[in-house]
Amino acid sequence: MSTTPLPGIGVQYDLTTREQRHLSVIAHRDGARTVNVYRTDDPDACAQSLRLTEPETASLIDALAPSHHSPNLLSTTDLGLVAERIELSSVSYWNGRVLGDTRMRTDTGASIVAVLRRAQAIPSPTPDFRLAGGDILIVIGTREGVEAAAAILGRE
């Protein structure tokens, strides 16, 4: 792998695979990534380019390296429970609505045990707690329950 600084943009990482395929990733200063795949007949000609947001990049890293410790994953126990951080988008359907309206525990079995808002932690938020874009919710449940909770919270 080689790296090339791109002034004002970020850093480009180039990789040639065992099958002699040329790939590059541009790490933009804003946290986004651009993944480029080059043609086999001309390794300098880009065949496909895909721009990923920072959260999409984190998801891809977890998919490529499952043993990688996700910064969202807080813990796993022998009981099969996980705790994960889920950020509420400012365009989420739930932005400005109360926690109880999500029916989180009823529909997923997962529990929101705390909310991180700016520099403040709100432990054990009540059903009348009003959610806001940018909140980071600490969700505990089974892997399936936490994934269902993330899907609900990601609704726009």
Secondary structure as the mmCIF struct_conf table of DSSP 4:
data_model
#
loop_
_struct_conf.conf_type_id
_struct_conf.id
_struct_conf.beg_label_comp_id
_struct_conf.beg_label_asym_id
_struct_conf.beg_label_seq_id
_struct_conf.end_label_comp_id
_struct_conf.end_label_asym_id
_struct_conf.end_label_seq_id
STRN STRN1 SER A 2 LEU A 6
TURN_TY1_P TURN_TY1_P1 PRO A 7 ILE A 9
STRN STRN2 GLY A 10 THR A 16
TURN_TY1_P TURN_TY1_P2 ARG A 18 GLU A 19
STRN STRN3 HIS A 22 HIS A 28
TURN_TY1_P TURN_TY1_P3 ARG A 29 ASP A 30
BEND BEND1 GLY A 31 GLY A 31
STRN STRN4 ARG A 33 TYR A 38
BEND BEND2 THR A 40 ASP A 41
TURN_TY1_P TURN_TY1_P4 PRO A 43 ASP A 44
BEND BEND3 ALA A 45 ALA A 45
STRN STRN5 CYS A 46 LEU A 52
HELX_RH_AL_P HELX_RH_AL_P1 GLU A 54 LEU A 64
TURN_TY1_P TURN_TY1_P5 PRO A 66 SER A 67
BEND BEND4 HIS A 68 HIS A 68
TURN_TY1_P TURN_TY1_P6 PRO A 71 ASN A 72
STRN STRN6 LEU A 73 THR A 76
TURN_TY1_P TURN_TY1_P7 ASP A 78 LEU A 79
BEND BEND5 GLY A 80 GLY A 80
STRN STRN7 LEU A 81 GLU A 87
HELX_LH_PP_P HELX_LH_PP_P1 LEU A 88 SER A 89
TURN_TY1_P TURN_TY1_P8 SER A 90 VAL A 91
TURN_TY1_P TURN_TY1_P9 TYR A 93 GLY A 96
BEND BEND6 ARG A 97 ARG A 97
STRN STRN8 VAL A 98 VAL A 98
HELX_RH_3T_P HELX_RH_3T_P1 LEU A 99 THR A 102
HELX_RH_AL_P HELX_RH_AL_P2 MET A 104 THR A 108
BEND BEND7 GLY A 109 GLY A 109
STRN STRN9 SER A 111 ARG A 117
TURN_TY1_P TURN_TY1_P10 ARG A 118 ALA A 119
STRN STRN10 GLN A 120 PRO A 123
BEND BEND8 SER A 124 SER A 124
TURN_TY1_P TURN_TY1_P11 PRO A 127 ASP A 128
HELX_LH_PP_P HELX_LH_PP_P2 PHE A 129 PHE A 129
STRN STRN11 ARG A 130 ARG A 130
HELX_LH_PP_P HELX_LH_PP_P3 LEU A 131 LEU A 131
TURN_TY1_P TURN_TY1_P12 GLY A 133 GLY A 134
STRN STRN12 ILE A 136 THR A 142
HELX_RH_AL_P HELX_RH_AL_P3 ARG A 143 LEU A 153
TURN_TY1_P TURN_TY1_P13 GLY A 154 GLY A 154
#
